[in-house]
Amino acid sequence: MARGNQRDKAREKNLKAQSQVKKKNTQTGTEFARTKEDQAAIMREKQAAAEAKKAAAGQAKK
């Protein structure tokens, strides 16, 4: 019985940590799709900028 208090304290600490964790997605299907499309558009812009930068660097070397 010497470890009972330690076990209780660990359980309390774990419950507190678990309550801080986000458990599930709170967006609806349409919100999720819109967010996903917005993120994809941002990534496409970044990729286009990176490709333009590479092309410019390639032209400068030649």
C-alpha distances in whole Angstrom, upper triangle without the diagonal:
4,5,5,8,10,10,12,14,15,16,18,20,21,22,24,25,26,28,30,31,35,34,38,41,43,46,49,51,54,52,50,54,55,53,53,56,56,54,56,59,58,57,61,62,60,61,65,65,63,66,68,67,67,71,72,70,72,75,75,75,78
4,6,7,8,10,12,13,14,16,17,19,20,22,23,25,26,28,30,31,34,34,38,41,43,47,49,51,54,52,50,53,55,52,52,56,56,53,56,59,57,56,60,61,59,60,64,63,62,64,67,66,66,69,70,69,70,74,73,73,76
4,6,5,6,9,10,11,12,14,15,16,18,20,21,22,24,26,27,31,31,34,38,39,43,46,47,50,48,46,50,51,48,49,52,52,50,52,55,53,52,56,57,55,56,60,60,58,61,63,62,62,66,67,65,67,70,70,70,73
4,5,5,6,9,10,11,12,14,15,17,19,20,21,23,25,26,30,29,33,36,38,41,44,46,49,47,45,49,50,47,48,52,51,49,51,54,53,52,56,57,55,56,60,60,58,61,64,63,63,66,67,66,68,71,71,71,74
4,5,5,6,9,10,11,12,14,15,17,18,20,21,23,25,28,28,32,36,37,40,43,45,48,46,44,48,49,46,47,51,50,48,50,53,52,51,55,56,54,55,59,58,57,60,63,61,62,65,66,65,67,70,70,69,73
4,5,5,6,9,10,11,12,14,15,16,18,20,22,23,27,27,31,34,35,39,42,44,47,44,43,46,47,44,45,48,48,46,48,51,49,48,52,53,51,52,56,56,54,57,60,58,58,62,63,62,63,67,66,66,69
4,5,5,6,9,10,10,12,14,15,16,18,20,21,25,25,28,32,33,37,39,41,44,42,40,44,45,43,43,47,46,44,46,49,48,47,51,52,50,51,55,55,53,56,59,58,58,61,62,61,63,66,66,66,69
4,5,5,6,9,10,11,12,14,15,17,19,20,24,23,27,31,32,36,38,40,43,41,40,43,44,42,42,46,46,44,46,49,48,47,51,52,50,52,55,55,54,57,59,58,58,62,63,62,64,67,67,67,70
4,5,5,6,9,10,11,12,14,16,17,19,23,23,27,30,31,35,38,40,43,40,39,42,43,40,41,45,44,42,45,47,46,45,49,50,48,50,53,53,52,55,57,56,56,60,60,59,61,64,64,64,67
4,5,5,6,9,10,11,12,14,16,17,21,21,25,28,29,33,36,38,41,38,36,40,41,38,39,42,42,40,42,45,43,43,46,47,45,47,50,50,49,52,54,53,53,57,58,57,59,62,61,61,65
4,5,5,6,9,10,10,12,15,16,19,19,22,26,27,31,33,36,38,36,35,38,40,37,37,41,41,39,41,44,43,42,46,47,45,47,50,50,49,52,54,53,54,57,58,57,59,62,62,62,65
4,5,5,6,9,10,11,13,15,18,18,22,25,26,30,33,35,38,35,34,38,39,36,37,41,40,38,41,44,42,42,46,47,45,47,50,50,49,52,54,53,54,57,58,57,59,62,62,62,65
4,6,5,6,9,10,11,13,17,17,21,24,26,29,32,34,37,34,33,36,37,34,35,39,38,36,39,41,40,39,43,44,42,44,47,47,46,49,51,50,51,54,55,54,56,59,59,59,62
4,5,5,6,9,10,11,14,15,18,22,23,27,30,32,34,32,30,34,35,32,33,36,36,34,36,39,38,37,41,42,40,42,45,45,44,47,49,48,49,52,53,52,54,57,57,58,61
4,5,5,6,9,10,13,13,17,20,21,25,28,30,33,31,29,33,34,31,32,36,35,34,36,39,38,38,41,42,41,42,46,46,45,48,50,49,50,53,54,54,56,59,59,59,62
4,5,5,7,9,12,13,17,20,21,25,28,30,32,30,29,32,33,30,31,35,34,32,35,38,36,36,40,41,39,41,44,44,44,47,49,48,49,52,53,52,54,57,57,58,61
4,5,5,7,11,12,16,19,20,23,26,29,31,28,27,30,31,28,29,32,32,30,32,35,33,33,37,38,36,38,41,41,40,43,45,44,45,49,49,49,51,54,54,54,57
4,5,5,9,9,13,16,17,21,24,26,28,26,24,28,29,27,27,31,31,29,31,34,33,33,36,37,36,37,41,41,40,43,45,45,45,48,50,49,51,54,54,55,57
4,6,8,9,12,15,16,19,22,25,27,25,24,27,28,26,27,30,30,28,31,34,33,33,36,37,36,38,41,41,41,44,46,45,46,49,50,50,52,55,55,56,58
4,7,9,12,15,15,19,22,24,26,24,22,26,27,24,25,28,28,26,29,31,30,30,34,34,33,35,38,38,38,41,43,42,43,46,47,47,49,51,52,52,55
4,6,9,12,13,16,20,22,24,22,20,23,24,21,22,26,25,23,26,29,28,28,31,32,31,33,36,36,35,38,40,40,41,44,45,45,47,49,50,50,53
4,6,8,10,13,16,18,20,18,16,20,21,18,19,23,22,21,24,26,25,25,29,30,29,31,34,34,34,37,39,39,39,42,44,44,45,48,49,49,52
4,7,9,12,15,17,20,18,16,20,21,19,20,23,24,22,24,27,27,27,30,32,31,32,35,36,36,38,41,41,41,44,46,46,47,50,51,51,54
4,6,9,11,13,16,14,13,16,18,16,17,20,21,20,22,25,25,25,28,30,29,30,33,34,34,36,39,39,40,42,44,44,46,48,49,50,52
4,6,8,10,13,11,9,13,14,12,13,17,17,17,19,21,22,22,25,26,26,28,30,32,32,34,36,37,38,40,42,42,44,46,47,48,50
4,7,10,12,9,9,13,14,12,14,17,17,17,20,22,22,23,26,27,28,29,32,33,33,35,37,38,39,41,43,44,45,47,49,50,52
4,7,8,6,6,9,10,9,11,14,14,15,17,19,20,21,23,25,25,27,29,30,31,33,35,36,37,39,41,42,43,45,46,48,50
4,6,5,6,9,10,11,12,14,15,16,18,20,21,22,24,26,27,28,30,32,33,34,36,38,39,40,42,43,45,47,48,50,51
4,6,5,6,9,10,10,12,14,15,16,18,20,21,22,24,26,27,28,30,31,33,35,36,37,39,41,42,43,45,46,48,49
4,5,5,6,9,10,10,12,14,15,16,18,20,21,23,24,26,27,29,30,31,33,35,36,37,39,41,42,43,45,47,48
4,5,5,6,8,10,11,12,14,15,17,18,20,21,23,24,26,27,29,30,32,33,35,36,38,39,41,42,44,45,47
4,5,5,6,9,10,11,12,14,15,16,18,20,21,22,24,26,27,28,30,32,33,34,36,37,39,41,42,43,45
4,5,5,6,9,10,10,12,14,15,16,18,20,21,22,24,26,27,28,30,31,33,34,36,37,39,40,42,43
4,5,5,6,9,10,11,12,14,15,17,19,20,21,23,24,26,27,29,30,31,33,35,36,37,39,41,42
4,5,5,6,9,10,11,12,14,16,17,18,20,21,23,24,26,27,29,30,32,33,35,36,38,39,41
4,5,5,6,9,10,11,12,14,15,16,18,20,21,22,24,26,27,28,30,31,33,35,36,38,39
4,5,5,6,9,10,10,12,14,15,16,18,20,21,22,24,26,27,28,30,31,33,35,36,38
4,5,5,6,9,10,11,13,14,15,17,19,20,21,23,25,26,27,29,30,32,33,35,37
4,5,5,6,9,10,11,12,14,15,17,18,20,21,23,24,26,27,29,30,32,33,35
4,5,5,6,9,10,10,12,14,15,16,18,20,21,22,24,26,27,28,30,32,33
4,5,5,6,9,10,11,12,14,15,17,18,20,21,23,24,26,27,29,31,32
4,5,5,6,9,10,11,12,14,15,17,18,20,21,23,24,26,27,29,31
4,5,5,6,9,10,10,12,14,15,16,18,20,21,22,24,26,27,29
4,5,5,6,9,10,10,12,14,15,16,18,20,21,22,24,26,27
4,5,5,6,9,10,11,12,14,15,16,18,20,21,23,25,26
4,5,5,6,9,10,10,12,14,15,16,18,20,21,23,25
4,5,5,6,9,10,10,12,14,15,16,18,20,21,23
4,5,5,6,9,10,10,12,14,15,16,18,20,21
4,5,5,6,9,10,10,12,14,15,16,19,20
4,5,5,6,9,10,10,12,14,15,17,19
4,5,5,6,9,10,10,12,14,15,17
4,5,5,6,9,10,10,12,14,16
4,5,5,6,9,10,11,13,15
4,5,5,6,9,10,11,13
4,5,5,6,9,10,11
4,5,5,6,9,10
4,5,5,6,9
4,5,5,7
4,5,5
4,6
4
